Amino acid sequence: MEELGRVPLKAFLELSRRGTMTAVAQELGYTPGAISQQVAKLEAMVGVSLIIKDGRGVRLTDAGQVLAQHAEAVLNAEETALAAVRATRTTALGPLTIGVFGSTAGAILAPLVVALGDQYPGVQVRSHEVSVDDSAAAVRRGQVDVAFGLDYSTAPIPRDPEVELILLKSERFSLAGTPELLSGSGMALNEAAQLPWILTPGYTQFGQAIRNACRAAGFEPRVVHEITDTAACLALADAGLGVTPVTPLMRQLARSTGHTIALQEDIRRHLVLMRHQATITRPTVAAVTAVARQVVDAVHR
């Protein structure tokens, strides 16, 4: 069945209440002939007669009685939907999917969802786990509305003109290991050239970033344990089985209290929020951007 038009349905509802074309025309600001045409159009849509003439007025058929029972609910639902849609021009309302990876899911997602619920109760948050190295692609494909990602000073994320990167936090790398391997208050990266290393694989952005930093310092790291999981890397380092790069948030998430030493080189990773250029004016996207900044600042205090 063709969808019922708003004007014919409203005209019919008023006719069911007032009983004459003239009264409806006065109420809605049309001519009686225009109201008659709208009701005829509605009858053509539903395929049955809705009214019968009764002197100067009309009576509803059984089909007309049924339609009149539902017409008001249909019109009210349409008004509610239109009001909600119009409100999204200036108010953060509606569903939003956030792409997260392991560490953001563990440290940031829960407080972010809670804060969004407090500040923007109209936003319906969903989360979807994506590979940290695939975050930008997930945003570009529309798989998620926004996504957390990691950018590295020594291996920047390939820039995509469609995806905007919002800097949330910058962290400097230090080295984790036992005091037997790492002594003193600081060291140059090339002083670790002969040490065993614990790193993520070279095909990851993180693994590439650290290897690039080591090569810039004049050596290729001797990787004895190649592991993706941060907690496992730090556990191996705490056991004296090698050194591994670490940031404050990485230590916090892994609950590591092991020995670390500062690096003279300023090697950094940047926690970023990615959003598509086409969506940056959406109030929901603006809301999650603002709240993400608040939450990340609170987590890093």
HUKACOR-V561573 format. One record per helix or strand of 2 or more residues. SS is the DSSP state (H for helix, E for strand). FROM is the first residue (numbers start at 0). LEN is the number of residues. If there is no record, write none. Layout:
BEGIN
SS&FROM&LEN / SS&FROM&LEN
END
This chain:
BEGIN
H&5&13 / H&20&8 / H&31&15 / E&50&4 / E&56&4 / H&61&26 / E&93&7 / H&101&18 / E&122&7 / H&131&10 / E&145&7 / E&162&10 / E&173&3 / E&185&2 / H&188&4 / E&195&4 / H&204&12 / E&221&5 / H&229&9 / E&242&4 / H&247&7 / E&259&4 / E&267&9 / H&276&3 / H&282&17
END
